[in-house]
């Protein structure tokens, strides 16, 4: 039975039995259930109830039954970059207050891709009924009344929006759509050629007052003073640097003292030396909302607006605001909840082909493929090549797996060869068309990935560092996929802290300055802990251990060392005491020393060693997951940890791209994604890029079994 027939039957049954009114809605390209619900003033849950299959996603052309209480249908607006409540109200001929009435949440700010109601389409098609006594005269026909005297052609560039193009030519979005009919149902694409109407009454690029479109209408002349910068002047007047340049298209790039420029009449918080102590400047990131910002700063939106009056109409990417230092919960980042797990596979809607770059050190120029024995010997010696090949094999399975869900991928692969390969990397960047890519995975080496990130910053292409533990403090397009050492430490310490009451906490830390900071960190968190006396040479005597153990309480022991000799000395001592005392072992870093043959896993299992990990460390030989089965079928062997990681990172990127417009938008999702052995929850640094805060707590259980406890 087709969906149209099902809908007709459903409409008939409900009209007879429940007298419920329905409308049929044909899904347009790019629509999702949330946007449709907003249009008909219902909740997504109501739509799912009537259309159960919609929970698994909706497709263009599909017919949905929409239950409605009356015959009203809301006109909606999709917020684009640069939009404010004020500019939207002008576009639809209503007041900001009327937008707030229809969208109370907009008082806390609006963000890109948010759906706003801008009125109710009346049945007479003569205007918009706002639901109260006021009727807003916004024509349904999209007509503006102006007659063009000529047309010009605009070729769409990458990253351009219809809003930006309209502002550049001093026309409305509706006026562009009127002369490019396909834009009523489709979005613009790179290299599209648009017919732009030219009107006699208004010069291109300006409003009726001669002010460039996209800026405030009331301007005044400002004389550049010593120490003035574009950044400072733009911030003082509540605009972005881009808007300042739009106001002054002929501005001298050298920004000389004494130059006269146009600026908005209003002056807000002063910049520079007058910034009060205890406050700092912050640049608004793409997709950032008022809600996420006030939650992060732990202050009210009213307080933030008092400090920054010009944000009352909403936040714009690139805007610089004043924020209080002391109210920042974590000076490093914007944090998102880790506890909630999200399944992106069930939320896919963006099926546009994804373009992914992969940069790995294959070092193909060093391989003699004509001599098998030499090739095999080279593979044995070159660990980085083995890692790269395994990682890449996982990426290929991820691409195949995403394809089964409707996400196709154009994969471009580049050989970065060696570490610190400045010349080679720059040659790759010149030859390839990176500006069109949705993401780049790699390179493996930190020096190379930093270089690639810097080169691609101008295109805002996200770069995912797959292996390095180091984070970038410079580039907003940098994505660190491995949780840092500090994050793993905090993960375990927090885990212990939750249940440390009535526990005898013991701290055993290796001597030396390298471990001093961690020792102080543990003491600060557990001020009543007992500190083991470590002898010169990093040895612990049994008598010193006996003094700090407690026979009546559970003994929770931190062992922090990368010295095999020290670990092989301490573990047997603790294991012997475990016969008469309750001993549980913890370490913030299970490094290679713990895997040494001198350390018996049976003893670690007996004391239930707990440690943080970036992955689950499962035995993939025993796993029956689709990825593992597909990998075995294609390559004839079980995937190792590098292949699993390659799959998890690539598949997560593709799923995020399938559920958002870009990866910056997808990084704002609250919650954690999880696949074979790895999970991801990206948070934004105040200065710098994104990092992954998701990790596991692993426990050595009985019979040498590894168990995920958090």
ZATI-637879 format. One record per residue (C-alpha): x, y, z. Coordinates in Angstrom, 1 decimal. Layout:
<pts>
X, Y, Z
...
</pts>
This chain:
<pts>
0.0, 0.0, 0.0
1.6, 3.3, -1.0
2.0, 6.2, 1.4
-0.6, 8.4, -0.5
-3.3, 5.7, -0.1
-2.4, 5.2, 3.5
-2.7, 8.9, 4.1
-6.2, 9.0, 2.4
-7.4, 6.1, 4.5
-6.0, 7.7, 7.7
-7.7, 11.0, 6.8
-11.0, 9.2, 6.3
-10.9, 7.1, 9.5
-9.9, 10.0, 11.7
-12.5, 12.4, 10.2
-15.3, 9.8, 10.9
-14.1, 8.6, 14.3
-12.3, 11.5, 16.0
-13.3, 14.5, 14.0
-9.6, 15.5, 14.0
-8.5, 17.8, 11.1
-5.4, 16.9, 9.0
-3.4, 18.5, 6.3
-1.2, 16.7, 3.8
2.3, 18.0, 3.6
4.7, 17.0, 0.8
8.3, 17.0, 2.2
10.4, 19.5, 0.4
14.2, 19.2, -0.2
16.1, 19.9, 3.0
13.1, 19.8, 5.3
13.1, 17.9, 8.6
10.3, 17.0, 11.0
11.2, 19.9, 13.4
10.8, 22.5, 10.7
7.5, 21.1, 9.5
6.2, 21.0, 13.1
7.1, 24.6, 13.5
5.3, 25.5, 10.3
2.0, 23.9, 11.5
2.4, 24.9, 15.2
2.6, 21.3, 16.4
5.3, 19.3, 18.1
7.5, 16.7, 16.4
6.0, 14.1, 18.7
2.5, 14.7, 17.3
3.8, 14.2, 13.7
5.7, 11.0, 14.8
2.5, 9.7, 16.4
0.5, 10.0, 13.2
3.5, 9.1, 10.9
5.5, 6.4, 12.9
7.9, 5.8, 10.0
9.1, 9.4, 10.2
11.1, 8.4, 13.2
13.5, 6.7, 10.9
13.9, 9.8, 8.8
11.8, 11.5, 6.0
12.6, 11.9, 2.4
11.9, 14.6, -0.3
8.5, 14.0, -1.9
7.1, 12.0, 1.0
3.5, 12.8, 2.1
3.0, 13.4, 5.8
-0.3, 13.7, 7.6
-0.3, 16.8, 9.9
-2.9, 17.1, 12.6
-4.1, 20.7, 13.0
-6.5, 22.5, 15.3
-7.6, 25.0, 12.8
-6.8, 26.0, 9.2
-4.0, 28.3, 10.1
-0.5, 27.8, 8.7
2.6, 29.6, 10.0
5.0, 31.4, 7.7
8.5, 30.5, 8.9
12.0, 31.9, 8.4
15.2, 29.9, 8.4
17.8, 32.0, 10.2
20.9, 32.5, 8.1
24.4, 33.9, 8.9
24.2, 37.6, 9.8
20.5, 37.6, 10.6
19.2, 39.4, 13.6
15.7, 39.8, 15.0
15.7, 43.4, 13.8
16.7, 42.5, 10.2
14.2, 39.6, 10.1
11.4, 41.9, 11.3
12.3, 44.5, 8.6
12.3, 41.7, 5.9
8.7, 40.6, 6.8
7.4, 44.1, 7.7
6.7, 43.3, 11.3
8.1, 44.5, 14.6
10.8, 42.6, 16.7
8.2, 42.4, 19.5
5.8, 40.5, 17.2
8.6, 38.0, 16.5
9.2, 37.6, 20.2
5.5, 37.0, 20.8
5.5, 34.2, 18.2
8.9, 32.9, 19.3
9.5, 33.5, 23.0
12.8, 31.6, 22.9
14.2, 34.3, 20.6
14.5, 36.7, 23.5
17.6, 34.6, 24.5
19.1, 35.0, 21.1
18.8, 33.4, 17.7
21.2, 31.0, 15.9
21.9, 29.9, 12.4
19.4, 27.3, 11.1
16.8, 28.1, 13.8
13.2, 28.2, 12.5
11.3, 31.3, 13.5
7.6, 31.9, 13.0
7.0, 35.3, 11.3
3.2, 35.3, 11.1
0.3, 33.1, 10.2
-0.7, 32.8, 6.5
-4.3, 33.9, 6.4
-6.8, 32.1, 4.3
-7.5, 35.2, 2.3
-3.8, 35.3, 1.2
-3.8, 39.1, 1.8
-1.5, 39.2, 4.8
-0.2, 37.6, 7.9
-2.3, 37.2, 11.0
-0.2, 37.3, 14.1
-2.9, 35.6, 16.3
-4.0, 38.7, 18.1
-5.7, 41.9, 17.0
-2.7, 43.0, 14.9
-2.6, 42.0, 11.2
0.9, 42.3, 9.7
0.8, 43.2, 6.0
3.4, 40.8, 4.6
2.3, 39.7, 1.2
2.2, 36.0, 0.7
3.2, 36.3, -3.0
6.7, 37.4, -2.2
6.2, 40.6, -4.3
8.0, 43.8, -3.3
6.5, 46.3, -5.8
9.8, 47.4, -7.2
10.5, 47.1, -11.0
14.0, 46.3, -12.0
15.6, 48.5, -14.7
18.2, 45.9, -15.6
19.9, 42.7, -14.4
23.4, 41.6, -13.5
24.8, 38.1, -13.1
26.4, 36.9, -9.9
28.5, 33.7, -9.8
28.1, 32.1, -6.4
31.3, 31.5, -4.5
32.0, 28.9, -1.8
30.5, 29.7, 1.6
28.3, 32.4, 0.2
24.7, 32.7, 1.5
21.6, 34.1, -0.1
21.5, 36.6, 2.7
25.1, 37.8, 2.0
24.4, 38.2, -1.7
21.2, 40.1, -1.1
23.0, 42.5, 1.2
25.9, 43.0, -1.3
23.5, 44.1, -4.0
21.0, 46.0, -1.8
18.1, 43.7, -2.7
15.9, 41.4, -0.7
16.1, 37.6, -0.7
12.6, 37.5, -2.2
13.6, 39.8, -5.0
16.4, 37.4, -6.0
14.1, 34.4, -5.7
11.5, 36.1, -7.9
14.0, 36.1, -10.8
15.6, 32.8, -10.0
12.5, 30.6, -9.5
14.3, 27.4, -8.6
15.5, 29.1, -5.3
11.9, 28.8, -3.9
12.6, 25.0, -3.5
16.4, 24.7, -3.7
19.4, 26.3, -2.0
22.2, 28.0, -3.8
25.3, 26.1, -4.9
28.9, 27.1, -5.6
29.3, 28.3, -9.3
25.5, 29.0, -9.6
24.8, 32.0, -11.9
22.1, 34.2, -10.4
20.1, 37.0, -12.1
20.3, 40.0, -9.7
17.7, 42.7, -10.3
19.0, 46.3, -10.4
16.6, 49.0, -9.3
16.7, 52.7, -10.2
15.8, 54.0, -6.8
18.6, 52.4, -4.8
22.3, 52.2, -5.7
23.7, 48.7, -5.6
25.3, 47.9, -2.3
23.5, 50.6, -0.4
20.2, 51.3, 1.3
18.0, 54.4, 0.7
20.3, 56.4, 2.9
23.5, 55.4, 1.0
24.7, 53.1, 3.7
26.0, 49.7, 2.6
23.3, 47.0, 3.2
24.0, 44.8, 6.2
25.2, 47.6, 8.5
23.4, 50.0, 10.7
21.7, 52.8, 8.9
22.8, 55.7, 11.2
26.5, 56.4, 10.7
29.0, 59.1, 11.6
32.5, 60.0, 10.6
35.4, 58.7, 12.8
39.0, 59.8, 12.6
41.5, 57.0, 13.2
43.7, 57.7, 16.2
47.1, 56.3, 17.3
46.8, 52.7, 18.5
43.4, 52.3, 16.8
42.8, 48.9, 15.1
40.0, 47.6, 13.0
39.2, 45.1, 15.7
39.0, 47.8, 18.4
36.9, 50.2, 16.4
34.5, 47.5, 15.2
34.0, 46.2, 18.7
33.4, 49.7, 20.2
30.6, 50.2, 17.7
29.0, 46.8, 18.1
29.8, 45.4, 14.6
32.2, 42.9, 13.1
35.4, 43.7, 11.2
33.6, 42.5, 8.0
30.8, 45.0, 8.6
33.3, 47.8, 9.2
34.9, 47.0, 5.8
31.5, 47.0, 4.1
30.8, 50.5, 5.5
34.2, 51.6, 4.1
34.9, 49.7, 0.9
37.7, 52.1, -0.1
39.4, 52.1, 3.3
43.2, 52.2, 3.1
44.4, 48.7, 4.2
47.4, 50.3, 6.0
44.9, 52.0, 8.3
46.8, 55.2, 8.7
46.3, 57.7, 11.6
44.0, 60.5, 10.6
42.1, 58.5, 8.0
38.3, 59.3, 8.1
36.0, 56.3, 8.1
32.2, 55.6, 8.6
31.1, 54.0, 11.8
27.7, 53.4, 13.5
26.6, 56.4, 15.6
26.1, 54.3, 18.7
29.2, 53.6, 20.8
29.1, 50.8, 23.3
31.7, 49.2, 25.7
35.1, 50.9, 25.3
37.9, 48.8, 24.0
41.6, 48.5, 25.0
43.1, 50.1, 28.1
39.6, 50.8, 29.7
38.6, 47.2, 29.8
38.0, 46.7, 33.5
40.0, 44.2, 35.6
38.2, 40.9, 35.9
36.8, 41.0, 32.3
38.1, 39.8, 29.0
37.2, 39.8, 25.4
35.6, 36.9, 23.6
34.9, 36.4, 19.8
31.5, 34.8, 19.0
32.0, 31.5, 17.2
29.8, 30.2, 14.3
26.6, 28.6, 15.4
27.0, 30.0, 19.0
23.7, 30.9, 20.7
22.8, 33.1, 23.6
21.6, 30.1, 25.5
24.9, 28.2, 25.2
26.9, 31.3, 26.1
25.0, 32.3, 29.3
24.9, 28.7, 30.4
28.7, 28.5, 29.9
29.3, 31.8, 31.7
26.8, 31.0, 34.5
25.2, 34.5, 34.3
21.8, 35.7, 33.1
21.2, 36.9, 29.6
20.2, 40.3, 31.1
23.6, 40.7, 32.7
25.4, 39.8, 29.5
23.3, 42.3, 27.5
24.1, 45.1, 30.1
27.8, 44.5, 29.4
27.2, 44.3, 25.6
24.0, 46.3, 24.7
24.5, 45.6, 20.9
23.8, 41.9, 21.3
20.1, 42.4, 22.1
19.2, 41.6, 18.5
21.1, 38.3, 18.6
24.7, 37.1, 18.3
26.6, 37.1, 15.1
29.8, 35.1, 14.3
32.8, 37.3, 14.5
31.3, 39.7, 17.0
33.5, 40.5, 20.0
32.0, 40.9, 23.4
33.0, 41.5, 27.0
32.7, 38.5, 29.4
33.6, 38.2, 33.1
36.7, 36.2, 33.8
35.6, 35.0, 37.3
32.3, 33.5, 36.0
33.9, 31.1, 33.5
33.4, 27.6, 34.7
36.3, 26.3, 32.8
38.7, 28.7, 31.1
39.6, 26.3, 28.4
36.4, 25.4, 26.7
32.7, 25.4, 26.0
31.6, 22.1, 27.6
28.9, 19.8, 26.5
27.2, 17.0, 28.4
29.0, 13.6, 28.2
26.4, 11.4, 29.8
23.8, 11.5, 27.1
24.5, 9.2, 24.1
23.1, 10.2, 20.7
22.5, 8.0, 17.7
23.2, 10.0, 14.6
22.3, 7.2, 12.3
18.6, 7.8, 13.0
18.8, 11.6, 12.4
20.3, 11.7, 8.9
18.8, 14.3, 6.5
21.8, 15.8, 4.7
22.5, 13.3, 1.9
24.6, 15.6, -0.2
27.9, 13.9, -1.3
30.6, 14.4, 1.3
34.1, 15.4, 0.3
36.8, 14.0, 2.7
40.5, 14.4, 2.5
42.8, 11.7, 4.1
46.5, 12.6, 4.7
48.7, 9.8, 6.0
52.4, 8.9, 5.9
52.4, 6.1, 3.3
55.9, 7.0, 2.1
55.2, 5.4, -1.3
58.4, 6.9, -2.8
60.5, 4.6, -0.5
58.7, 1.3, -1.5
60.1, -0.8, -4.4
56.9, -2.5, -5.4
58.7, -4.6, -7.9
60.6, -6.5, -5.2
58.3, -8.4, -2.9
60.9, -9.3, -0.3
62.1, -5.7, 0.0
58.6, -4.4, 0.3
57.8, -6.9, 3.1
61.0, -6.0, 4.9
60.2, -2.3, 4.6
56.7, -2.9, 6.0
58.2, -4.7, 9.0
60.6, -1.8, 9.7
58.3, 1.1, 9.0
55.8, 1.3, 11.9
54.3, 4.6, 10.7
53.5, 3.0, 7.4
51.8, -0.1, 9.0
49.8, 2.3, 11.2
48.8, 4.4, 8.2
47.7, 1.4, 6.2
45.7, -0.1, 9.1
44.1, 3.3, 9.8
43.2, 3.8, 6.1
41.7, 0.3, 5.9
39.3, 1.3, 8.7
38.4, 4.5, 6.9
37.4, 2.6, 3.7
35.1, 0.4, 5.7
33.5, 3.5, 7.2
32.9, 5.0, 3.8
31.2, 1.7, 2.7
29.1, 1.6, 5.9
28.0, 5.2, 5.4
27.0, 4.4, 1.8
24.5, 1.8, 3.1
22.8, 4.6, 5.0
22.6, 6.9, 1.9
25.7, 9.0, 2.6
28.1, 8.9, -0.4
31.7, 10.1, -0.1
34.3, 11.4, -2.4
37.6, 10.4, -0.8
40.8, 12.2, -1.7
44.0, 10.5, -0.4
47.4, 12.2, 0.0
50.8, 10.8, 1.0
52.4, 13.1, 3.7
55.5, 10.9, 3.7
57.6, 12.0, 6.8
57.4, 14.1, 10.0
57.8, 17.8, 9.7
57.4, 17.6, 5.9
56.9, 21.4, 5.2
57.8, 21.3, 1.6
55.8, 18.2, 0.7
52.7, 19.4, 2.6
52.7, 22.8, 0.9
53.0, 21.1, -2.5
50.0, 19.0, -1.7
48.0, 22.0, -0.5
48.7, 23.8, -3.8
47.9, 20.9, -6.1
44.6, 19.8, -4.5
41.3, 21.6, -4.2
40.9, 21.6, -0.4
38.5, 24.6, -0.3
35.6, 22.3, -1.4
36.3, 19.6, 1.2
34.0, 19.0, 4.2
36.8, 17.7, 6.4
40.4, 16.4, 6.4
41.5, 13.4, 8.4
45.2, 13.5, 9.3
48.1, 13.9, 9.1
49.4, 11.6, 11.9
52.4, 13.7, 12.9
51.6, 16.8, 15.0
54.0, 19.1, 13.0
52.3, 18.1, 9.8
48.7, 18.4, 11.1
49.5, 21.9, 12.6
50.7, 23.0, 9.1
47.7, 21.6, 7.3
45.3, 23.2, 9.9
47.0, 26.6, 9.4
46.8, 26.3, 5.6
43.1, 25.4, 5.6
42.1, 27.9, 8.2
41.3, 30.4, 5.4
38.7, 28.0, 4.0
37.3, 27.0, 7.5
37.9, 23.3, 6.6
37.9, 21.2, 9.7
41.1, 19.1, 10.3
40.9, 16.0, 12.5
44.1, 15.0, 14.3
43.7, 11.2, 14.6
46.7, 10.2, 16.7
48.5, 13.0, 18.3
47.8, 13.8, 22.0
48.8, 17.4, 21.6
46.1, 20.1, 21.2
46.3, 23.2, 19.1
45.8, 26.6, 20.8
45.9, 28.6, 17.6
43.4, 27.3, 15.1
39.6, 27.2, 15.4
39.4, 24.5, 12.6
41.5, 22.0, 14.6
39.7, 18.9, 15.9
41.6, 16.8, 18.5
40.1, 13.3, 18.4
42.2, 11.9, 21.3
41.4, 13.0, 24.8
44.4, 14.7, 26.3
46.4, 13.3, 29.2
45.0, 15.9, 31.5
41.4, 15.0, 30.6
42.1, 11.3, 31.3
43.6, 12.2, 34.6
40.6, 14.3, 35.6
38.2, 11.5, 34.4
39.7, 8.9, 36.8
40.1, 11.4, 39.7
36.5, 12.4, 39.3
35.4, 8.7, 39.3
37.3, 8.0, 42.6
36.1, 11.3, 44.1
32.4, 10.3, 43.7
32.8, 7.3, 46.0
35.7, 8.2, 48.2
33.8, 8.5, 51.5
35.0, 6.0, 54.1
37.9, 5.0, 51.8
41.5, 5.0, 52.8
43.1, 6.9, 49.9
46.8, 6.1, 49.3
49.0, 8.0, 46.9
52.1, 6.3, 45.5
53.9, 8.5, 43.0
57.3, 8.2, 41.3
60.0, 10.6, 42.5
61.1, 13.4, 40.2
59.8, 16.7, 38.8
58.0, 15.0, 35.9
55.4, 13.5, 38.3
55.4, 16.3, 40.9
52.4, 18.2, 39.3
50.3, 15.0, 39.3
51.2, 14.3, 42.9
50.1, 17.8, 43.9
46.9, 17.5, 41.9
46.0, 14.2, 43.8
46.8, 15.7, 47.2
44.7, 18.8, 46.4
41.7, 16.5, 45.5
42.2, 14.2, 48.4
43.7, 16.2, 51.3
43.3, 13.4, 53.8
45.1, 10.9, 51.6
48.2, 9.0, 52.9
51.3, 9.6, 50.9
53.7, 6.6, 50.5
57.4, 7.2, 51.2
59.3, 6.4, 48.1
63.0, 5.7, 48.5
65.8, 6.9, 46.2
65.7, 4.7, 43.1
61.9, 4.6, 43.2
61.5, 1.7, 45.7
58.8, 1.2, 48.3
59.6, -0.8, 51.4
57.0, -3.2, 52.8
57.2, -1.6, 56.2
56.4, 1.8, 54.8
53.4, 0.4, 52.9
52.1, -1.4, 56.0
52.1, 1.9, 58.0
49.6, 3.6, 55.6
47.2, 0.6, 54.9
44.0, 0.3, 56.9
42.7, -3.1, 57.8
39.2, -1.7, 58.6
38.5, 0.4, 55.5
38.8, -0.3, 51.7
42.2, 0.9, 50.6
42.0, 2.8, 47.3
45.6, 3.1, 46.0
46.8, 5.5, 43.2
50.0, 4.2, 41.6
51.5, 6.8, 39.3
54.8, 5.7, 37.6
56.3, 4.9, 34.2
59.3, 3.1, 35.8
59.1, -0.7, 35.2
61.3, -1.4, 38.2
59.1, 0.7, 40.5
55.9, -0.9, 39.3
57.3, -4.4, 39.5
58.3, -3.6, 43.1
55.0, -2.0, 44.3
52.5, -4.4, 42.6
53.7, -7.6, 44.4
53.8, -5.7, 47.8
50.2, -4.6, 47.3
49.1, -8.0, 46.0
50.5, -9.6, 49.1
48.6, -7.2, 51.4
45.4, -7.8, 49.4
45.2, -11.2, 51.3
44.5, -9.4, 54.5
43.3, -5.9, 53.3
40.8, -4.7, 50.8
42.9, -3.2, 48.1
41.7, -1.5, 44.8
44.3, -0.2, 42.5
44.0, 3.0, 40.3
46.3, 4.8, 37.9
45.6, 7.9, 35.8
47.8, 6.5, 33.0
48.2, 2.8, 32.1
51.4, 3.3, 30.2
53.7, 0.7, 28.5
55.4, 0.0, 31.8
52.2, -1.7, 33.1
52.4, -4.0, 30.0
55.9, -5.2, 30.8
56.4, -9.0, 31.2
57.6, -8.4, 34.8
54.1, -7.1, 35.7
51.6, -10.0, 36.2
48.1, -9.3, 34.9
46.8, -11.8, 37.4
47.9, -9.4, 40.2
46.3, -6.4, 38.4
43.1, -8.4, 38.1
43.1, -9.4, 41.7
43.3, -5.8, 42.8
40.8, -4.7, 40.1
43.1, -2.1, 38.5
41.1, 0.9, 37.2
42.4, 3.3, 34.5
41.1, 5.8, 32.0
41.3, 4.9, 28.3
40.5, 6.5, 25.0
39.0, 3.2, 23.8
37.2, 0.1, 25.2
40.1, -2.3, 24.4
37.7, -5.1, 23.4
38.9, -8.3, 21.8
37.7, -7.7, 18.2
38.3, -11.3, 17.4
35.2, -12.2, 19.5
33.0, -9.3, 18.4
30.1, -9.8, 16.1
29.6, -6.2, 15.1
28.8, -5.4, 11.4
32.1, -3.5, 11.1
34.2, -6.4, 12.3
32.4, -8.9, 10.0
32.7, -6.6, 7.0
36.4, -6.0, 7.7
37.1, -9.7, 8.0
35.3, -10.4, 4.8
37.2, -7.7, 2.9
40.7, -8.2, 4.3
40.6, -11.7, 5.6
41.8, -10.7, 9.1
40.3, -9.1, 12.2
40.9, -5.3, 12.5
43.5, -4.1, 14.9
43.1, -1.0, 17.1
44.4, 1.3, 14.4
41.9, 0.0, 11.9
39.1, 0.3, 14.5
40.1, 3.9, 15.3
40.2, 4.8, 11.6
36.7, 3.4, 11.2
35.3, 5.1, 14.3
36.7, 8.6, 13.5
35.7, 8.5, 9.8
32.3, 7.1, 10.4
31.6, 9.6, 13.1
32.6, 12.5, 10.8
30.3, 11.2, 8.0
27.3, 10.7, 10.4
27.8, 14.2, 11.8
27.9, 15.6, 8.2
24.7, 13.7, 7.5
22.9, 15.3, 10.4
24.1, 18.9, 10.1
25.1, 21.5, 7.5
28.8, 21.3, 8.5
31.0, 19.9, 11.3
31.0, 23.1, 13.3
27.3, 22.8, 13.5
27.5, 19.1, 14.4
30.1, 19.8, 17.1
27.4, 21.7, 19.0
25.3, 18.5, 19.5
24.9, 17.9, 23.2
25.9, 14.3, 24.0
28.3, 11.6, 23.0
28.5, 9.4, 19.9
29.9, 5.9, 20.3
30.8, 3.2, 17.8
33.1, 0.1, 17.9
35.8, 1.1, 20.5
35.8, 4.9, 20.5
33.4, 7.6, 21.5
33.3, 11.3, 20.7
32.0, 14.5, 22.4
33.6, 17.6, 21.0
33.9, 20.8, 23.1
35.2, 24.2, 21.9
38.1, 26.0, 23.5
37.7, 29.7, 24.1
41.0, 30.2, 22.2
41.7, 27.5, 19.7
39.9, 24.5, 18.2
37.8, 21.6, 19.4
38.8, 18.7, 21.6
37.2, 15.3, 22.4
36.3, 15.0, 26.0
34.8, 11.5, 25.8
36.7, 8.6, 27.3
36.2, 5.4, 29.3
37.1, 4.0, 32.8
38.3, 0.4, 32.3
38.5, -2.1, 35.2
40.6, -5.3, 35.3
37.8, -7.6, 36.4
38.1, -11.2, 37.7
39.6, -13.8, 35.3
41.6, -11.0, 33.5
38.4, -9.6, 31.9
38.4, -5.9, 31.0
35.1, -4.2, 31.9
33.9, -0.7, 31.0
32.7, 0.9, 34.3
32.1, 4.4, 33.0
</pts>
